[in-house]
Amino acid sequence: MPPSIPPRDLLAKENRYAKLLKAGTVTTRTLLEEAEHDVRTRWQMYEKLASNSANTKPSQKK
């Protein structure tokens, strides 16, 4: 299950970021898009790591 709260909503709850979001500058939009992309990319990586570890057998220690 991917993150339940989008980065935009999470950041909007903090005053320092809410002011930037309200300003609506190109830089703010660009940084927000990059943050959202990063969240999706990290989530996909974590899912892949989890599926790889579920498919491998634990090593046997002697």
C-alpha positions in Angstrom: 0.0 0.0 0.0 1.6 3.3 -1.0 1.8 6.3 1.4 -1.7 7.4 2.3 -0.9 11.1 2.5 0.3 12.9 -0.6 3.5 15.1 0.1 1.5 18.2 -0.8 -1.0 17.6 2.0 1.6 16.7 4.5 3.7 19.8 3.7 0.6 22.0 3.8 0.2 21.2 7.5 3.4 23.0 8.4 3.4 26.8 8.3 6.8 27.2 6.7 5.8 25.0 3.8 2.2 26.2 3.7 3.4 29.8 3.0 5.5 28.5 0.1 2.6 26.5 -1.4 0.3 29.5 -1.1 2.8 31.7 -3.0 2.6 29.3 -5.9 5.9 30.2 -7.4 7.5 28.1 -10.2 10.3 27.0 -7.9 7.8 25.8 -5.3 5.8 23.8 -7.9 9.1 22.3 -9.2 10.3 21.3 -5.8 6.9 19.8 -4.9 6.9 17.8 -8.1 10.4 16.5 -7.4 9.4 15.6 -3.8 6.3 13.7 -5.1 8.5 11.9 -7.7 11.0 11.0 -5.0 8.2 9.5 -2.8 7.0 7.4 -5.7 10.5 6.2 -6.6 11.4 5.3 -3.0 8.1 3.5 -2.5 8.8 1.4 -5.6 12.3 0.6 -4.4 11.0 -0.5 -1.0 8.4 -2.7 -2.6 11.1 -4.3 -4.8 13.4 -4.9 -1.9 10.5 -6.4 0.1 9.5 -8.7 -2.7 13.2 -9.8 -3.2 13.6 -10.6 0.5 10.4 -12.5 0.5 11.6 -14.6 -2.4 15.0 -15.5 -1.0 15.8 -18.2 1.5 17.7 -17.3 4.7 21.3 -18.3 4.6 22.2 -21.3 6.6 24.9 -20.8 9.2 27.3 -23.6 10.0 
